[in-house]
Amino acid sequence: MSFLDRDRRIFTTTDWEIMQRAHNKASLLLDRCPKTDLRCNELARVIMVMFESGIRDEDDLAAMAANRELNFLAVRGHFQKPFPFGNTGRVARPPLTEH
Protein backbone atom coordinates (compact mmCIF):
# COMPACT_ATOMS: atom_id res chain seq x y z
CA MET A 1 0.00 0.00 0.00
CA SER A 2 1.31 3.44 -0.69
CA PHE A 3 0.53 6.21 1.74
CA LEU A 4 1.85 9.61 2.65
CA ASP A 5 4.32 10.03 5.52
CA ARG A 6 1.65 11.76 7.59
CA ASP A 7 -0.53 8.64 7.26
CA ARG A 8 2.27 6.46 8.61
CA ARG A 9 2.43 8.45 11.86
CA ILE A 10 -1.20 7.69 12.69
CA PHE A 11 -0.94 3.91 12.98
CA THR A 12 1.28 1.46 14.84
CA THR A 13 3.46 -1.05 13.03
CA THR A 14 1.01 -3.82 13.97
CA ASP A 15 -1.86 -1.78 12.51
CA TRP A 16 0.06 -1.35 9.25
CA GLU A 17 0.76 -5.07 9.07
CA ILE A 18 -2.94 -5.89 9.48
CA MET A 19 -3.91 -3.37 6.81
CA GLN A 20 -1.17 -4.59 4.45
CA ARG A 21 -2.32 -8.20 4.76
CA ALA A 22 -5.93 -7.08 4.21
CA HIS A 23 -4.85 -5.12 1.12
CA ASN A 24 -3.00 -8.13 -0.27
CA LYS A 25 -6.00 -10.40 0.35
CA ALA A 26 -8.44 -7.92 -1.20
CA SER A 27 -6.19 -7.60 -4.24
CA LEU A 28 -6.06 -11.39 -4.52
CA LEU A 29 -9.86 -11.59 -4.33
CA LEU A 30 -10.10 -9.01 -7.10
CA ASP A 31 -7.37 -10.77 -9.13
CA ARG A 32 -5.21 -7.64 -9.16
CA CYS A 33 -1.63 -6.74 -8.38
CA PRO A 34 -1.55 -5.01 -4.98
CA LYS A 35 1.25 -2.69 -6.13
CA THR A 36 0.64 -1.85 -9.78
CA ASP A 37 -3.13 -1.89 -10.28
CA LEU A 38 -4.52 1.52 -11.21
CA ARG A 39 -6.90 1.46 -8.23
CA CYS A 40 -4.53 -0.03 -5.63
CA ASN A 41 -4.24 3.26 -3.74
CA GLU A 42 -8.01 3.72 -3.61
CA LEU A 43 -8.34 0.20 -2.23
CA ALA A 44 -5.70 1.05 0.39
CA ARG A 45 -7.59 4.18 1.43
CA VAL A 46 -10.81 2.21 1.80
CA ILE A 47 -9.03 -0.29 4.04
CA MET A 48 -7.61 2.53 6.16
CA VAL A 49 -11.05 4.10 6.63
CA MET A 50 -12.59 0.76 7.58
CA PHE A 51 -9.73 0.06 9.97
CA GLU A 52 -10.20 3.47 11.58
CA SER A 53 -13.91 2.71 11.99
CA GLY A 54 -12.99 -0.21 14.23
CA ILE A 55 -12.83 -3.22 11.92
CA ARG A 56 -9.66 -5.07 12.90
CA ASP A 57 -10.11 -8.52 11.32
CA GLU A 58 -7.97 -8.63 8.19
CA ASP A 59 -10.27 -11.12 6.44
CA ASP A 60 -13.29 -8.91 7.06
CA LEU A 61 -11.35 -5.83 5.95
CA ALA A 62 -10.30 -7.61 2.75
CA ALA A 63 -13.78 -8.86 1.87
CA MET A 64 -15.48 -5.56 2.67
CA ALA A 65 -12.94 -3.52 0.71
CA ALA A 66 -13.16 -5.91 -2.26
CA ASN A 67 -16.96 -5.68 -2.16
CA ARG A 68 -16.77 -1.90 -2.14
CA GLU A 69 -14.57 -2.11 -5.20
CA LEU A 70 -17.15 -4.40 -6.84
CA ASN A 71 -19.76 -1.69 -6.17
CA PHE A 72 -17.51 0.81 -7.93
CA LEU A 73 -17.24 -1.54 -10.92
CA ALA A 74 -20.99 -2.26 -10.92
CA VAL A 75 -21.69 1.42 -11.52
CA ARG A 76 -19.59 1.04 -14.66
CA GLY A 77 -21.51 -2.04 -15.84
CA HIS A 78 -19.26 -4.83 -14.52
CA PHE A 79 -21.17 -7.11 -12.17
CA GLN A 80 -19.87 -9.89 -9.94
CA LYS A 81 -21.23 -11.78 -6.97
CA PRO A 82 -20.06 -10.21 -3.66
CA PHE A 83 -17.41 -11.82 -1.47
CA PRO A 84 -18.53 -13.33 1.88
CA PHE A 85 -17.32 -11.84 5.15
CA GLY A 86 -17.99 -11.99 8.86
CA ASN A 87 -16.81 -14.86 11.04
CA THR A 88 -16.05 -17.10 8.09
CA GLY A 89 -12.61 -17.94 9.41
CA ARG A 90 -10.99 -16.96 6.13
CA VAL A 91 -11.88 -15.28 2.88
CA ALA A 92 -12.23 -17.77 0.05
CA ARG A 93 -12.32 -16.67 -3.54
CA PRO A 94 -15.64 -17.68 -5.11
CA PRO A 95 -15.71 -19.00 -8.67
CA LEU A 96 -15.90 -16.30 -11.32
CA THR A 97 -18.61 -18.13 -13.26
CA GLU A 98 -22.32 -17.67 -12.69
CA HIS A 99 -24.32 -20.61 -11.33
C-alpha positions, 0 to 999 in steps of 0.5 A, spaced: 500 500 500 502 506 498 501 512 503 503 519 505 508 520 511 503 523 515 498 517 514 504 512 517 504 516 523 497 515 525 498 507 525 502 502 529 506 497 526 502 492 527 496 496 525 500 497 518 501 489 518 494 488 518 492 493 513 497 490 508 495 483 509 488 485 508 490 489 502 494 483 499 487 479 500 483 484 497 487 484 491 487 477 490 480 476 491 479 481 485 485 478 481 489 484 481 496 486 483 496 489 490 502 494 487 501 496 480 493 496 479 490 503 477 486 502 483 490 499 488 491 506 492 483 507 492 483 500 495 488 502 500 484 508 502 478 504 503 481 499 508 484 505 512 477 508 513 474 501 515 480 500 519 479 506 523 472 505 523 474 499 528 474 493 523 480 489 525 479 482 522 484 482 516 479 477 512 473 482 514 477 488 511 479 484 505 472 482 503 469 488 505 474 492 501 473 488 495 466 488 495 466 496 495 470 495 489 465 491 486 460 496 487 464 501 484 465 496 478 458 495 478 456 502 476 460 502 470 456 495 468 461 490 470 457 485 475 460 480 480 457 476 486 459 479 492 465 476 497 462 473 503 465 476 510 464 476 517 466 470 522 467 465 516 474 464 518 478 466 512 476 469 505 475 464 500 475 466 492 468 464 489 468 462 482 468 467 477 462 463 473 455 464 474 451 458 477 
